[in-house]
Amino acid sequence: MGIFSVSFVFMKKPIVSISNLSKTYASGFVALKGVNLDIAEGEILALLGPNGAGKTTLISIICGIVNASSGQVLVNGQDNVKNFRSARALIGLVPQELTLGAFDTVWNTLNFSRGLFGKKPDPAYLEQLLKDLSLWDKKDSLLLTLSGGMKRRVLIAKALSHEPTILFLDEPTAGVDVELRKEMWALINRLRKSGVTIILTTHYIEEAEGIADRVGIINNGELLVVEDKLALMHKLGKRQLKIDIEKTISKIPESLSAWELTLFEDGQSLLYTYDPNRQQTGVAKLLRTIDSEGLLIKDVNTSQSSLEDIFIDMVNK
């Protein structure tokens, strides 16, 4: 069981529903432990976790690449094992690794991938897709001649070639340039507006913070929490109050010990970390006590914990 219960109220039925999913490899390594998760149609869900946490295993099982040890995955109501073909046809996957052939062209690769899913040829759709990913001028290029960033673009185009309604992006921006990253997020926003459900794993937490509707944190095969991004930051985020004072001090006065303050190296700033959701934060009393100590306050600044702070705190615990 995770640290927090995983719940979410959907306006629509979940497009992906995962029940009691576990995976133990032949070596005895337990990659997933009883994962339960519903993913809403049209949402962007970011899965965060350190290397080896179980992110890729979870995606691989949903996509039918890896067999689960126990549990069930429903894709639009269809069991992804019993109805593999129809379930898999709804999914596009961009893997971490650059898994492309060498001696085919970009255009032929996309046409072939589309045909594998039984889709009729649609040159206009593929043309627009390549233009969206700045690949149109490379359509006749051999894959072996492309740079790593261009190959990453081809993988995204390949995943979208059969017009899936669910898109998995496994570390999509790993090793790509800033320009491609921006283009990719712009494309993801367009896809979401068209109704595509997007699940991504990423080490770039600031990107998850900027684009995701919900955030899931996974560690040691357990889904610790899945929560609306803003609600998660409100519920688990801490706030810090930085107080700049006129006088330089070498230690914190005894009268301020109840607040567990941190003194900056310059001796002219105090840091107070507190829970903003508590009825009594202690801020007002702290400021009065500082004033009574004869420490003239120059400035006061507050900052909220970032998603990265919350992630690191949860994983460390």
N, C-alpha and C positions, 0 to 999 in steps of 0.2 A: 504493500500500500504506500502511496506517496504521502508527503507531509501534509498536503492540502487535498481536500476533496475536489474533484474535477467536475464542474457543472457549468452549463451555459443554456440560457433560454433562447431557443431558435424561433424566429418568426416563420421559417420554412423548415421542412424536414431536413435532416442532415444528409449531405451528399456522400459523405464517408462516415461510416460508423464502425468503431473498433471496440471489441469486447474481450476482456481478459486475455489479451495477447501476450504470449511468452515465447522466448526463443532461447534454447540451450544448444550450443554447437557440440559436435562429436568430441571435441577436446575437453568438454565440461564447462567451457566458458558460458556464463549466463549473460546474454546480450540484452534481453528484455524480460521484465518481471510484471506480469499482470497489468498491462497497459489498457486503460479504457479512455476513449476519446471520441467525441462527435465533432465533425467539421461541417460548418454551415455552408450551404450553397452560396457562392459569390463572395465569400470572405477571403482575407489574406491572413494566414496563420504562420507565424514565425516560430520555428523550433530552435531553441538555444541550448547548447550544452558543450562541454569540453570534448576533446578527441576521445573516442571509445565510449561515449555516453550511451550510444544506441540509436542515434539519429538516422544514420544510413541504413541500419538493419530494419528499423521501423518503416522507412520509405520503401525499401526493397521488398518487404513482405506485402505491403499494400499494392505494390506494382506487380506482384506475382513472380518476382525474380528469386526470392528466398522463401522456403517453406517455414511456416510457424510451427513451433512445438505444440502449442495449444492456443485456443482462442479462435475468433472469427473476425473477418473483415467484410463489410458490406459496402459496395460501391453503387450508389444510386439504388439501393435495395437489393442488389445482386451479390450473392456470395462469390468472392473473387477466386475461389478454388473450384467450386462446382460450375460456375458460369464464367470461366476465365476469359474467354474471347470477348464476350460482350462487355464484361467489366473493364478489361484492359483497353478496349477501344475508346473508352471515355477518358483515358489517362495519357498525358504527355509527361515524359521524364527527361530532365536535363541532369545527367550524372556528373559527379566530381571529375572523373577521369576523361581525358580527351579520346573517347573511343570512336574513332573514325577510320575508314579505309584510307588508302593512299592514292590509288590510281583511278579514281572516279572524279567526275566534276561535281561542283556544288549543286547544279540544277538536277543532274541525274540522281544524286543522293536523296534530294527532297522528293522527287517523283517516285523513286523506289520505296521510300519510307511511307509515303501516302498510300501507295498501292498495297503495301503489306497489311494495312488496316481495311482493305476493301473499298477505299474511297475512289470515286471516279476522278479522272484527271481534271484539274482546275488551274490552268496556267495563270489566270488573272489573280487568283488568291495567292499562289506561290510567288508571283512577281511582287505583289504588295508586301508580302512577308519579308522578302529579301530586301526590299527598299526600306522597310521599317528598321531593319537591322544593319543598314548600310552595307549590304552584300550584293546589291544588284550588279555592280560592275565586276564582281567576282564569279558570276553565275557559271561561266564556262571555264573557270580555273580548276586545275587538278587540286585535290585536297592536300597533297604533299607539298604544294608550293605555298600554302597559307601559313601565316604566323599563328602563334598560340592564341592570340586574341581573336583572330578571324575564325579559327577552328571552334572556339567557344561560341561565337555567333552562329556558326553552322549547326552546332549541337542544339541551340535554342530553336533555330528554324526547323530542324528535323523533328524536334519534340512537338512543334506546333503544326507540322505539315498536314496532319489528319484532322485538324480542327477539334482538339480535345476540349472537354468541359472542365477538366481538372488538370492542373499543371503542377508538377513537383520540380523544385529547383534545389538541388543538393550542392550547397556551397557555390552558387552560380557566379559570384564575383571573385572567386579565388584566383589570384594571379592575372587579373585583367586590368587594363588601364582605366583611368578615371573617365575618359570619354565613353567607353563602352558601358561602364557602370551606370552613368547617367542615362544613356540610351535604353539600357535594360530596364531601369526603374520606370522610365516613361512608358515603355512597352507594357510593363506589368500593370501600370495604372489603366492603360487603354483596355487591356484584356479584362481586368476586373470590371470596368464599366460595361463591357459586353456580356458580363455574367459568368466569366471563367473563375473558378475557385483556385486559389494559389496557395501552395504550402511550400515554404522555403526553410532551409537550414542555412545558417550564416555565422561566421565569426565576427562580422562587422555589425556589432550590436547597435551602433548608431543608425544603421540602415534599417534594421528591424524596428527600432524606435520610431523611425520616420514614416515607414510604409505599412506596418502590420496593423490589423484590427485587434487581433489577440496574439498573445505570446505564451508559448509553452516552454517550460524549463525542464530538461531531462538530464539525469545524471545516474551513472551506474545502472542503467536499464530501467530506471523508475521515472515516471512522469510526476515530477514534484508539484507542479502547478500549471494550470491553464486558465488564463484570465484575460479579460479585456485589458488592453495595454494601459489605458489611463486609470482604470480601477486598480490594476496591479500596482502601479506607481503610487497611487493614493493610499492603498492599503499597506504596502510594505515599504514604501519610501520613507526615508528620514529627511529631516530638514536641518540645515546647519546655519548657525548665527555667528557671523564674524564681527567682533567688536574691536575697533581700533581705538586706542587710548593715547593721550598726550604724553604721559609719563612712561619712561622705560622701567620695567620691573624685571627682577631676576627670578622671582617665583610667584606662584599664585597665592594671594592672601588666604589665610585659614578660613576666614568668613565666607569664602566662595567655594569651599571644598565640596559642598553638597551637590554642585552642578557638574562635577567631573569635567572641568574645563581643560582645554589644551592650550598651552602658552606657545606662541610662535617664537622662532629662534631670535627674532629681532627684539623680543621683549615688549613689543608695542601692540600686539594683537592677541585676543582671546577667542577661542573657538568653542561653541556650545552646540552639541548634537542632541536633537530632541524629536519626539514623535508629535507631529502637528495634529494628529487625530485625538490626542488626549485632551480632556477638558481643561486640565491645568498643565500648561507647557512649562511654567516656571520662568518664562522670559521676562515678564514685567517685574517680578521680584528680583531676578538676577540684575536687571538694569538699575533698580533702586539700590541694591546692595553695592554694586560697583560704584555708584555715585556716593554712597555713604562712606566708602573707603577713600574718598578724595581723588579717585581716578577719573579725570575729565575724559568723557567720550567724544572722540573726533568723528567717527563714522560707524554705521551699522549696516551690514549686508546679509541677506539670507540667500541660501541656495538649496534646491531640492535634489534628492538623490536621483541619479540617472538610472535608466534600465540596466546599464552595465554594473552599477553599484549593487543593485538588487540581485542580479545574476551571480556576481562573484560571492556575495554574502550567502546566498542560498546553497551554492555548490560547495563552499567551504564548510558550511554546517553539515 
